[in-house]
């Protein structure tokens, strides 16, 4: 999305009314959370409880009486996010069940925030200092990482609890593959290239027996999608990635789609939005780069996902039933997938999700989370990533 939206009909009262009526995911629906939780499996398969989807104490945030026009809404969100960057260059989400802006920086949240600023910059020098400070934080986490899959980042964070223990590694790989060409500091670029190779190795090490890259968590299919994105783009760019790893993951993504449905292999917490978004994005990457053996099937999967958006977009957008970081990540993955596909499936979704996000932005420019990943920083950064897709 870009300045073209300023003059579009995206934020007309009619569009806003239609979206608000179909997807009224307000912060006042705390009572809905435990009811929805009873149908969502907890990690390991047990039923989720109300405590599993903690409603943050300050969940009900102030919202403007009238949503801001797109350009103003996005600018206000970016300004809020930049103010949250810490002295070490990172951003933090806090531990499970908390939403603390004072929480220590973690890699996953830092990556989402950095990618939001990259998209807002739109190829210009905007946010260059903030982006390079953030990259230095991520690179340092790779350099100081222990043996194995994980990075040197806090344990027990909201992203880890909900997306899987290896999410920081997967997100770091996806960021470095995107940002290295933009780095202007020569010394940082050298370090980032070394870190990129190291973290790609860690992502490959994380592959599970079913071909996915994540185990545990509540919606690991979203983390898997970022891991796949990182390896597929690296292989397409000439990096030596084990073809068996790519083929096994492609087979995992094929297993997610059963006819017109998704989530056949699990990992989506029973939420269609996560299943469709995670599978469609990974499939689109394989189809575009053709680094896997089944690109035709991947193209078909993207087409099926586009059909789901057109026929069932409002229900998909509702996600879990309230707003969390998982919803925002899924929106980003769908927007990236549909933007690559183009056509009416993209423009229809772009209008729908843009209007929805504008109606739920807080007065200070942030977005609130109300289940699972409740971190205001994480949710805001992911919302801006979605709005930055063009």
C-alpha positions in Angstrom: 0.0 0.0 0.0 1.2 3.5 -0.7 0.1 7.1 -1.2 -2.3 6.0 -3.9 -4.7 5.1 -1.1 -5.0 8.7 -0.1 -7.2 9.4 -3.0 -8.9 6.0 -3.1 -12.3 5.2 -1.7 -10.7 3.1 1.0 -11.7 5.3 3.8 -15.1 6.4 2.7 -17.8 6.1 5.3 -19.5 3.4 3.2 -16.3 1.2 3.1 -15.7 1.7 6.8 -19.2 0.9 7.7 -19.2 -2.3 5.6 -15.9 -3.5 7.2 -16.8 -2.5 10.7 -20.1 -4.3 10.4 -18.5 -7.5 9.0 -15.5 -7.6 11.3 -16.2 -5.7 14.5 -13.2 -7.0 16.4 -13.4 -4.5 19.2 -11.3 -4.3 22.4 -14.5 -4.4 24.5 -15.1 -8.1 23.7 -13.2 -9.6 26.6 -16.0 -12.0 27.3 -15.6 -13.5 23.9 -12.1 -14.5 24.5 -12.7 -17.4 27.0 -15.5 -18.8 24.8 -13.3 -18.8 21.8 -10.5 -20.3 23.7 -12.5 -23.4 24.6 -12.4 -24.5 21.0 -8.7 -23.8 20.4 -6.2 -26.5 21.3 -3.4 -25.6 23.7 0.2 -26.6 23.0 0.3 -30.4 23.2 -3.4 -30.7 22.4 -5.1 -29.9 25.7 -8.0 -27.4 25.7 -7.0 -23.8 26.0 -8.3 -21.9 29.0 -9.1 -18.3 29.7 -5.6 -17.8 31.3 -4.1 -19.0 28.0 -5.5 -15.9 26.2 -4.8 -13.3 28.8 -6.6 -10.0 28.2 -4.0 -7.3 29.0 -5.0 -4.9 31.8 -4.8 -1.9 29.6 -6.5 -3.6 26.6 -9.2 -1.0 26.0 -7.2 1.8 24.4 -8.4 5.2 23.3 -9.5 5.4 19.6 -10.2 8.5 17.6 -13.9 9.1 16.9 -13.2 9.0 13.1 -10.4 6.9 11.6 -7.6 8.9 10.1 -7.0 8.9 6.4 -4.5 6.2 5.3 -1.4 8.4 5.0 -1.9 10.0 8.4 -2.8 6.7 10.1 0.4 5.1 8.8 2.6 8.1 9.6 1.2 8.2 13.2 1.8 4.5 13.6 5.4 4.7 12.3 6.1 7.7 14.6 4.8 5.7 17.6 7.0 2.7 16.7 10.2 4.6 16.2 9.7 6.1 19.7 9.7 2.6 21.2 13.2 1.6 19.8 15.6 0.9 22.7 19.1 2.0 23.2 20.4 -1.3 22.1 18.6 -0.9 18.7 15.9 -3.5 19.4 12.3 -3.6 20.4 10.7 -6.0 22.9 7.4 -7.8 23.3 7.7 -8.9 26.9 7.0 -12.3 28.3 3.8 -14.3 28.0 0.8 -12.7 29.6 2.4 -9.2 29.8 2.5 -6.2 27.6 5.4 -4.1 28.8 7.0 -1.4 26.7 10.0 -1.6 29.1 10.6 -5.3 28.3 14.0 -6.2 27.0 14.6 -6.3 23.3 14.0 -9.6 21.5 15.0 -10.7 18.0 11.5 -11.6 16.7 9.9 -8.3 17.7 12.9 -6.3 16.4 12.6 -8.0 13.1 8.9 -7.2 12.7 9.6 -3.6 13.7 12.5 -3.3 11.3 10.6 -4.7 8.4 7.8 -2.2 9.1 10.3 0.7 8.8 11.8 -0.8 5.6 8.4 -0.9 4.0 7.6 2.6 5.2 10.9 3.9 3.7 9.9 2.6 0.3 13.5 2.5 -1.0 14.5 5.9 0.4 16.9 6.8 3.1 14.1 7.3 5.6 14.7 5.5 8.9 18.2 4.4 7.8 19.7 5.1 11.2 17.0 3.2 13.1 17.1 0.3 10.6 20.9 -0.1 10.8 20.8 0.0 14.6 18.2 -2.7 14.6 20.2 -4.8 12.1 23.2 -4.5 14.4 21.1 -5.8 17.3 20.0 -8.8 15.3 23.5 -9.5 13.9 24.9 -9.4 17.5 22.2 -12.0 18.6 23.4 -14.3 15.8 27.1 -13.7 16.7 26.5 -14.5 20.4 24.2 -17.4 19.7 24.8 -20.8 21.4 25.3 -24.0 19.5 22.1 -25.3 18.0 19.1 -23.5 16.5 18.5 -20.6 18.9 19.9 -17.1 19.0 21.1 -15.0 21.9 17.8 -13.5 22.8 15.5 -13.6 25.9 13.6 -16.8 26.5 9.9 -17.0 27.2 8.8 -14.1 25.0 5.3 -13.8 23.6 6.5 -14.6 20.0 8.2 -17.7 21.2 5.3 -18.9 23.3 2.8 -18.5 20.5 4.8 -19.0 17.3 7.4 -21.5 18.5 10.8 -21.5 20.2 12.7 -21.0 17.0 10.8 -18.0 15.7 13.7 -15.6 16.4 16.0 -17.6 14.2 13.5 -17.8 11.3 12.6 -14.1 11.5 16.3 -13.1 11.6 17.0 -15.1 8.5 14.1 -13.5 6.6 15.2 -10.0 7.6 18.9 -10.4 6.8 18.0 -11.7 3.3 16.0 -8.6 2.7 18.1 -5.9 4.4 21.7 -6.7 3.5 21.7 -4.9 0.1 20.4 -1.7 1.9 23.1 -1.5 4.6 25.4 1.5 4.1 27.8 0.8 7.0 30.6 -1.3 5.4 31.6 -3.0 8.7 28.0 -3.8 9.5 27.5 -5.2 6.0 30.4 -7.6 6.5 29.1 -8.8 9.8 25.6 -9.1 8.5 26.7 -11.4 5.6 28.5 -13.7 8.0 25.5 -13.7 10.3 23.2 -14.5 7.4 25.1 -17.6 6.5 25.2 -18.7 10.1 21.4 -18.2 10.6 20.5 -19.9 7.4 22.4 -23.0 8.7 20.4 -22.8 11.9 17.1 -22.6 10.0 17.9 -25.7 8.1 18.9 -27.4 11.4 15.5 -26.7 12.8 13.6 -28.8 10.2 11.2 -31.3 11.8 10.4 -34.8 10.6 7.2 -33.6 8.9 9.2 -31.0 6.8 8.2 -28.0 8.9 10.7 -25.8 10.7 8.9 -25.3 14.0 7.7 -27.3 16.9 5.6 -26.2 19.9 3.9 -22.9 20.1 0.3 -22.2 19.4 0.4 -21.2 15.7 3.8 -22.5 14.4 2.6 -22.5 10.8 3.2 -18.7 10.7 6.8 -19.2 11.9 7.3 -22.0 9.4 6.2 -19.6 6.6 9.0 -17.1 7.6 11.5 -19.9 7.7 10.5 -21.1 4.3 10.6 -17.6 3.0 14.1 -17.2 4.2 15.4 -20.4 2.7 13.6 -20.1 -0.6 14.8 -16.5 -1.2 18.4 -17.5 -0.2 18.4 -20.4 -2.6 17.0 -18.3 -5.4 19.7 -15.8 -4.6 22.5 -18.3 -5.0 23.0 -19.5 -1.4 23.8 -23.2 -0.9 20.6 -24.5 0.7 20.1 -28.3 1.0 17.6 -29.2 -1.7 16.2 -32.0 0.5 15.3 -29.4 3.1 13.5 -27.4 0.5 11.7 -30.3 -1.0 10.6 -31.7 2.4 9.2 -28.3 3.4 7.4 -28.0 0.1 5.8 -31.4 0.8 4.8 -30.1 4.2 3.1 -27.1 2.6 1.4 -29.3 0.1 0.0 -31.4 2.9 -1.6 -28.3 4.5 -4.0 -27.9 1.6 -6.8 -30.4 1.3 -9.1 -29.4 -1.6 -10.3 -25.9 -0.8 -9.4 -26.1 2.9 -6.1 -25.5 4.7 -4.5 -26.7 7.9 -4.3 -30.4 6.9 -1.0 -30.8 8.7 -1.9 -28.8 11.8 0.1 -26.0 13.3 -2.6 -23.3 12.8 -4.4 -23.7 16.2 -7.6 -24.4 14.3 -7.8 -20.9 12.9 -8.4 -20.7 9.2 -6.7 -17.3 8.8 -3.4 -18.6 10.1 -3.6 -21.8 8.0 -4.5 -20.0 4.7 -2.0 -17.2 5.3 1.0 -19.3 6.3 0.5 -21.9 3.6 -0.3 -19.4 0.8 2.8 -17.3 1.4 5.2 -20.3 1.5 3.6 -21.7 -1.6 3.8 -18.4 -3.4 7.5 -18.2 -2.7 8.1 -21.8 -3.9 6.1 -21.1 -7.1 7.8 -17.8 -7.9 11.4 -19.1 -7.4 10.8 -22.7 -8.6 13.5 -23.9 -6.2 11.2 -26.8 -5.2 10.0 -29.8 -7.2 6.2 -28.9 -7.2 5.9 -25.3 -8.4 2.7 -26.1 -10.3 1.0 -27.4 -7.2 2.2 -24.3 -5.3 0.7 -22.0 -7.9 -2.6 -23.8 -7.6 -2.4 -23.4 -3.8 -2.1 -19.7 -4.2 -5.1 -19.6 -6.5 -7.2 -21.6 -4.0 -6.2 -19.2 -1.2 -7.2 -16.2 -3.4 -10.6 -17.9 -4.0 -11.0 -18.3 -0.2 -10.3 -14.6 0.3 -13.0 -13.7 -2.3 -15.6 -16.1 -1.0 -15.0 -16.0 2.7 -12.8 -12.9 3.3 -14.7 -11.5 6.3 -14.7 -14.7 8.2 -11.0 -15.3 7.5 -10.1 -11.7 8.5 -11.8 -12.3 11.9 -9.1 -14.9 12.7 -9.4 -16.1 16.3 -12.2 -13.7 17.0 -10.2 -10.8 18.5 -7.0 -9.1 17.6 -3.6 -10.5 18.4 -0.2 -10.4 16.9 -0.9 -13.7 15.0 -3.8 -12.0 13.2 -1.5 -9.1 12.1 1.3 -11.5 10.9 -1.3 -13.5 9.0 -2.6 -10.3 7.3 0.9 -9.4 6.3 1.5 -12.8 4.7 -1.8 -12.7 2.9 -1.1 -9.2 1.6 2.4 -10.2 0.3 0.9 -13.2 -1.4 -2.0 -11.4 -3.0 0.2 -8.5 -4.1 2.4 -10.9 -6.0 -0.6 -12.5 -7.6 -2.2 -9.2 -8.5 -5.7 -8.7 -10.0 -8.9 -8.3 -8.2 -8.1 -10.8 -5.5 -5.3 -8.4 -4.4 -7.2 -5.1 -4.8 -10.3 -6.4 -3.0 -8.2 -7.7 -0.1 -6.1 -4.6 0.0 -9.2 -2.4 0.4 -10.7 -4.7 3.0 -7.7 -5.0 5.2 -6.8 -1.4 4.9 -10.2 -0.2 6.0 -10.3 -2.7 8.8 -6.9 -1.7 10.2 -7.8 2.0 10.0 -10.9 1.4 12.2 -9.0 -0.3 15.0 -6.0 2.0 15.3 -5.5 3.6 18.7 -5.5 7.4 19.1 -1.7 7.4 19.8 -1.0 5.6 16.5 -0.5 2.1 18.0 -2.6 -1.0 17.6 -3.6 -3.2 20.6 -3.5 -6.9 21.0 -6.2 -8.8 22.9 -5.2 -12.4 22.8 -2.0 -14.4 22.7 0.6 -12.0 21.3 -0.8 -9.0 23.1 2.3 -6.8 22.9 1.4 -3.4 21.6 4.8 -3.1 20.0 4.6 -6.4 18.1 1.0 -5.8 17.0 1.7 -2.3 15.8 4.8 -3.3 13.9 3.0 -6.1 12.2 0.0 -3.9 11.3 2.4 -1.4 9.7 4.1 -4.3 7.8 0.6 -5.1 6.3 0.0 -1.5 5.4 3.4 -1.3 3.8 2.7 -4.1 1.2 2.3 -2.7 -2.3 
